[in-house]
Amino acid sequence: MSEETTTETTTAETTAAGTTVAGDAVLALAADARYSATGKRKTAVARVILKPGTGQILVNGRELNEYFPRPTLQMTARASLEKVDSLDKVDVVARVHGGGVAAQAGAVRHGIARALIEAQPSFRSELKSAGFLTRDSRVKERKKAGLKKARKRPQFSKR
């Protein structure tokens, strides 16, 4: 009886600074559990499915390192999992379309963060304080009639 209570009582560990780090929370997921969420940034949209596993991240059927060759984009996509120490505890399958590569990496990060909250609501405060739940809605402004670009005016000619 005492063994069962010790394994189930702590789902979060407290560090010396007093902040709560969710340690074993993701490991408590059922083997057939699936958590899905949608992440967005600019015009990129990512449909993310989270499931218990070994840390494999697939984006459009390819490995993360293959789909996002730049290390900064890989760090961006993994940031949500690293924040809650779940990088090697869950597998991620993401389908991304629209936008550029940086926007797609941001959309994957946003989708993973939302799926993690669906799986473990106690992660919300950590992910929100890191800014991973905020949808970056900045989109290119449309071109207006009579202008060369959204705000650039034609060159003025006095005569």
N, C-alpha and C positions, 0 to 999 in steps of 0.2 A: 504494500500500500504506500509506503513512504517513497519508494522509487518512482511510482507513477506521479505523485504530487510534485516531486522535485523537478521532473522533466517538463511538466505542464505549467508550472507556476510562472516561470520566467520566460516571457517572449521578448523582453527588451532588457538590455543591460545598461546600467548607468555608469558613465565615465567619471573620472575624478573631478571634472569641471561641472558635473551635474546635468549634462545634456544626455538625453536618452538616445541610445543607438540601438536600433532594431536588429538584433542578432539572429535569432532563430525563427523569426516570424514567418519568413518565406518558406523555410523547411517544413513547416507544419501543413503545407498545402497537400491536398489529396493527389495521388498519382495521375488521375485523369482530369484534374482541374484545368480549366482554360479561362483566361481573363482577356477580354478584348477591349480595345479603346481606339479612338481616333485622335491623331495629333495633327496640328496644322501650323504652318508658318508661311507668311506671304501667300503664294498661290500653291504651295506644296501641301499635299494631304497624305498622311500615312495611316494605314489600318494596321494595328499592332495586335498580335496574339501572344500572350505570356503563358508559359506552362513550366512546371517543374522540370529541371534538367541539369545540364552540366555547364551552361554558360555559352552555348552556341547561339550566335546572332545571324540570322539570314535576312537579307534585304533583297526583295524581288528574286528570290531563289538563289542568290549568290552570297558568299561569305561577306561579312562586314568589311574585312580588309581588302577584298576584291572590289566591292561596290564603291566604297569610299577610300581611295588610295592615299589621300592626304591624312597624316596623323592627327591634325587638328579636327578634321571632320569625324574621325573615329572616336576621338575623345568627346566630342560634342554628343554623338549618338549614344555613347556608353555612360555619360555623366549621371543620368538618373539612377542607373543600377549601382554605380560606384558610391553615390551619396548614401544609399541605404544598405551598403555591403551585401548586395545580392548578385554580384556579377557572375559568380560561379554556381549559383543555386537555381537559376531559371534559364530556360531557352526562350528566345524571341524570334518570332516570324513576322516580318513586316512587308507590306505591299505599299510602295510609294509611287506617286505620280505627280507631275506638275512641278513648276519652279525649277531652280538650279540646284546644284549639288549641296551648297551650304544651307539653302532653305529646306531641302529634303532631310539633311542631317538634323536640323532643328525640329522638323516635324516628327522624326523618329524619336527624338529625345522627349518631346511633348507627349507622344502616344505612349511611350514606355512609362512615363511618370503617371499618366492617368490610369493605365492598367495596373500599376503597382498599388495605387490607392484603392482600386476596385478589389484587389487581392487582400490588401492589408490596410485598413483605414488609418491605422496609427502612423503610417508614413507621411500623412498629409502635411503635418507641421514642418517636417524636415524638407520635403520637396517644395513646399510653398515658400519657405524662407530662402531657399536657393534660387527661386524664380523659375522653376521648371514647370509650373502649372499655368503660367501666364502665356496666353497665346499672343505671339508677336504679329500684330495685324498690319504692320506697315507694308503698304502695297504701292507700286509705282503709280504716280498720279497721271490721269489721262491727259492727252493732248487737246488743247482748246483751239477752236477755229480762229484763224488770223495770227496764230503764234507758231513758231518753228518747233517748239517742244511744249511741255506743260506750262512753263512760265517764261521761257526765253522769247524775247521779242525780236522782230526783224530789225536790222540796223537802221537807225534814223538817218534820213538824208534831208538836209536843209533845203536844197534846190533840186 
